[in-house]
Amino acid sequence: MQNHDTHSEMKRSSPNHATSWLEVKRPIVCLAPMDGVTNSAYRQIVRSLSKDVILFSEFTSVDGLVRSEHVRLRLDYEPCEHPFFMQLFGNSPEIFAEACRMVEDRGIWGVDINMGCPAKKIVHSQHGSALMQNPDAACRIVEAIRKACSLEVSVKTRLGWKDEKNLISFAKALESAGASMLTIHGRTYNQAFKGESDWQPIYELKRHLTIPVIGNGDIRDFNHGLEHLGNLDGFMIGRAAIGNPWCFQDRRKYPEPTHHERIEIALEHLHLYRRFKREIVAVREFRKYLGNYVSGFRNAKEWRSRLMQCNDEKTFVECMQEIKQLEPPLALAG
Ligand SMILES: Cc1cc2nc3c(=O)[nH]c(=O)nc-3n(C[C@H](O)[C@H](O)[C@H](O)COP(=O)(O)O)c2cc1C
């Protein structure tokens, strides 16, 4: 795990470390922050398959980071994860500033401020999406972070509260406050995850900003992302990436992973996961990734249901080995 002593060493030596957005390869392709999904183990797996993806951590409370040693374990990562953004939520500029200094001390590249989470608990505390309703408070947070450290500061938000009419003014204010990138999920707070995401307001927004703008919502994979890119600087993939770390690869250059590769990567992923969690917790939490890992297998339904019932690592690994023997190594055509 990264610690303070190796911080500057890592900054110099990491092949993925770029110092500014100007150096980041276009299009900027991002793994979305996803609570319970984009922890260090999964970020490492995605990085092992795609060296240019910008990785975003799960969201973490700034109050938690400042107060709790346990929450600070979220700052642990491996140098291969660079460049990555630690996503934070909260609403106090002072606490954001303190938390961001901790993030910077750990050699992490940037922070992303969550201004899009629609969960009741988060919004009631004036965090996440609630900040779209209060642009002054949102800008004070960005300014406080800018003053406190030299991290890249990005913001992830939505089209708006119930429509997109304030999107341009909100985003321009964030840019003036010092945000160095914006990611827009093409849904409103009211929509939560309902309906289809709308990228038209995001294309329009980009015409008014100079900082990079990343589009997010309903992208299946890299090539689908390219179809949506338009005038944007990049795109971000969330749900489609859960258990499908290959989705960031350009299929014009890389073949689809074989069934055997899928099994091997899933086992490696579980192995990494075990470093962070107790066995029973790791095996159970791993279930959320399984759907995609065995997607397209001849007996996918049966395998999924058997794997879902595993409660220890040994049974899980044996089941995976059995699948490997019984399934043809290559994806079946058609
Ligand atoms: C399980 C799950 C957890 C999520 N957690 C976060 C989070 O911690 N922070 C955040 O900004 N968005 C979070 N999101 C939203 C995603 O980052 C993304 O904006 C959304 O899923 C739309 O993109 P997609 O259609 O590619 O999935 C989460 C989404 C899912 C499905």
The ligand as a MOL file (V3000), in Angstrom:
LIG
                    3D

  0  0  0     0  0            999 V3000
M  V30 BEGIN CTAB
M  V30 COUNTS 31 33 0 0 0
M  V30 BEGIN ATOM
M  V30 1 C -23.8150 0.6070 -7.3680 0
M  V30 2 C -23.6340 2.0480 -7.7420 0
M  V30 3 C -22.9500 2.8870 -6.8760 0
M  V30 4 C -22.7540 4.2230 -7.2270 0
M  V30 5 N -22.0190 5.0180 -6.3830 0
M  V30 6 C -21.6970 6.2810 -6.7690 0
M  V30 7 C -20.8060 7.0620 -6.0110 0
M  V30 8 O -20.2630 6.6270 -4.9760 0
M  V30 9 N -20.5500 8.3360 -6.4450 0
M  V30 10 C -21.0950 8.8470 -7.6080 0
M  V30 11 O -20.8300 9.9930 -7.9740 0
M  V30 12 N -21.9370 8.1110 -8.3420 0
M  V30 13 C -22.2300 6.8530 -7.9730 0
M  V30 14 N -23.0210 6.0740 -8.7760 0
M  V30 15 C -23.4700 6.6270 -10.0720 0
M  V30 16 C -22.4780 6.2870 -11.1920 0
M  V30 17 O -21.2050 6.8480 -10.9590 0
M  V30 18 C -22.9740 6.7830 -12.5590 0
M  V30 19 O -23.0830 8.1810 -12.5340 0
M  V30 20 C -24.3340 6.1930 -12.9240 0
M  V30 21 O -24.3900 4.8060 -12.6490 0
M  V30 22 C -24.6610 6.4380 -14.4070 0
M  V30 23 O -23.6780 5.8720 -15.2270 0
M  V30 24 P -23.9010 4.4200 -15.9500 0
M  V30 25 O -25.1810 4.5030 -16.7460 0
M  V30 26 O -22.6800 4.2350 -16.8020 0
M  V30 27 O -24.0350 3.4120 -14.8510 0
M  V30 28 C -23.2690 4.7460 -8.4370 0
M  V30 29 C -23.9690 3.8920 -9.2970 0
M  V30 30 C -24.1560 2.5680 -8.9660 0
M  V30 31 C -24.9000 1.6750 -9.9170 0
M  V30 END ATOM
M  V30 BEGIN BOND
M  V30 1 1 1 2
M  V30 2 1 2 3
M  V30 3 2 2 30
M  V30 4 2 3 4
M  V30 5 1 4 5
M  V30 6 1 4 28
M  V30 7 2 5 6
M  V30 8 1 6 7
M  V30 9 1 6 13
M  V30 10 2 7 8
M  V30 11 1 7 9
M  V30 12 1 9 10
M  V30 13 2 10 11
M  V30 14 1 10 12
M  V30 15 2 12 13
M  V30 16 1 13 14
M  V30 17 1 14 15
M  V30 18 1 14 28
M  V30 19 1 15 16
M  V30 20 1 16 17
M  V30 21 1 16 18
M  V30 22 1 18 19
M  V30 23 1 18 20
M  V30 24 1 20 21
M  V30 25 1 20 22
M  V30 26 1 22 23
M  V30 27 1 23 24
M  V30 28 2 24 25
M  V30 29 1 24 26
M  V30 30 1 24 27
M  V30 31 2 28 29
M  V30 32 1 29 30
M  V30 33 1 30 31
M  V30 END BOND
M  V30 END CTAB
M  END
